[in-house]
Amino acid sequence: MTTNIKQQEIRGELIKLNWSMADFVKEYDKHYKYKSKLTEESFKKQLSRKTTSSGLLDAYLDFIYSHREWLILGNIKPCYTSDEHFSAEFNERMKGISKLISDKVEKNL
């Protein structure tokens, strides 16, 4: 998954949670026992900068996917992860199929 797609995914999950960026930073910091150096300003920049580390964005997504509030909503973590061995077009189509399946499962819960 590209940086831009991960950034969009994070924004989408925040919308599902009805969280602002400040809410995310507060929950993230609380999870890490207030030792996180994350600020609302740095988080905003990380969600707009093309050079943001893919690993950092993955960590944010993992945090969201494991958060109690996200799980209470009955959300399902998308299962497809991109593979560098496939073309970008193939990965995008597979991600779309995975999202479609996840959305249908969520509607039936």
C-alpha positions as MATLAB code, in Angstrom:
seq = 'MTTNIKQQEIRGELIKLNWSMADFVKEYDKHYKYKSKLTEESFKKQLSRKTTSSGLLDAYLDFIYSHREWLILGNIKPCYTSDEHFSAEFNERMKGISKLISDKVEKNL';
ca = [
       0.000    0.000    0.000;
       1.393    3.405   -0.880;
       1.888    6.177    1.640;
      -0.992    8.174    0.194;
      -3.383    5.232    0.409;
      -2.394    4.520    4.025;
      -2.915    8.184    4.889;
      -6.386    8.057    3.317;
      -7.148    4.828    5.175;
      -6.225    6.445    8.501;
      -8.442    9.448    7.748;
     -11.306    7.106    6.827;
     -10.949    5.114   10.033;
     -10.920    8.327   12.091;
     -14.206    9.274   10.432;
     -15.695    5.856   11.314;
     -14.654    6.442   14.927;
     -15.915   10.027   14.826;
     -12.474   11.099   16.058;
     -10.684   14.297   15.294;
      -6.928   14.266   14.866;
      -6.690   15.615   18.406;
      -8.763   12.647   19.642;
      -6.412   10.225   17.903;
      -3.332   11.879   19.414;
      -4.910   11.795   22.886;
      -5.816    8.079   22.609;
      -2.446    7.196   21.104;
      -0.608    9.044   23.850;
      -2.766    7.447   26.552;
      -2.051    4.000   25.084;
       1.678    4.644   25.324;
       1.350    5.876   28.916;
       1.901    9.496   27.924;
       5.421    8.819   26.645;
       4.489    9.431   23.027;
       5.984   12.518   21.443;
       3.102   12.729   18.960;
       1.356   16.089   18.712;
      -1.702   17.072   16.748;
       0.447   19.253   14.484;
       2.962   16.482   13.758;
       0.140   13.995   13.132;
      -1.494   16.366   10.624;
       1.833   16.720    8.814;
       2.368   12.946    8.790;
      -1.022   12.483    7.133;
      -0.187   14.927    4.366;
       3.536   14.452    3.750;
       4.568   12.096    0.926;
       7.731   11.142    2.803;
       6.024    9.829    5.939;
       7.366    6.413    6.875;
       5.184    3.543    5.728;
       6.035    1.705    8.946;
       4.797    4.604   11.047;
       1.509    4.715    9.150;
       1.176    0.934    9.594;
       1.681    1.409   13.337;
      -1.091    4.016   13.407;
      -3.419    1.697   11.479;
      -2.613   -1.206   13.798;
      -3.344    1.026   16.784;
      -6.715    2.011   15.314;
      -7.597   -1.578   14.367;
      -6.856   -2.801   17.887;
      -8.565    0.047   19.743;
     -11.552   -0.924   21.860;
     -13.808    1.746   20.331;
     -13.053    0.573   16.797;
     -13.815   -3.032   17.731;
     -17.057   -2.085   19.514;
     -18.333   -0.591   16.264;
     -18.068   -4.049   14.692;
     -15.493   -2.929   12.144;
     -13.452   -5.507   10.319;
      -9.784   -4.965    9.527;
      -9.186   -5.100    5.771;
      -7.333   -8.318    5.055;
      -5.538   -7.636    1.789;
      -2.067   -6.201    2.008;
      -0.156   -5.115   -1.048;
       2.704   -7.169   -2.385;
       5.616   -5.535   -4.178;
       5.765   -8.449   -6.610;
       2.428   -7.464   -8.170;
       1.662   -4.397  -10.220;
       0.190   -1.326   -8.542;
      -2.997   -1.798  -10.568;
      -3.395   -5.409   -9.367;
      -2.807   -4.390   -5.749;
      -5.376   -1.595   -6.009;
      -7.981   -3.937   -7.479;
      -7.355   -6.547   -4.797;
      -7.632   -3.910   -2.095;
     -10.939   -2.808   -3.620;
     -12.239   -6.382   -3.563;
     -11.135   -6.790    0.055;
     -12.861   -3.531    1.012;
     -16.034   -4.559   -0.798;
     -16.121   -7.877    1.075;
     -15.427   -6.164    4.418;
     -18.216   -3.626    3.771;
     -20.716   -6.387    2.931;
     -19.788   -8.349    6.037;
     -20.158   -5.240    8.198;
     -23.623   -4.538    6.764;
     -24.732   -8.088    7.560;
     -23.590   -7.954   11.210;
];
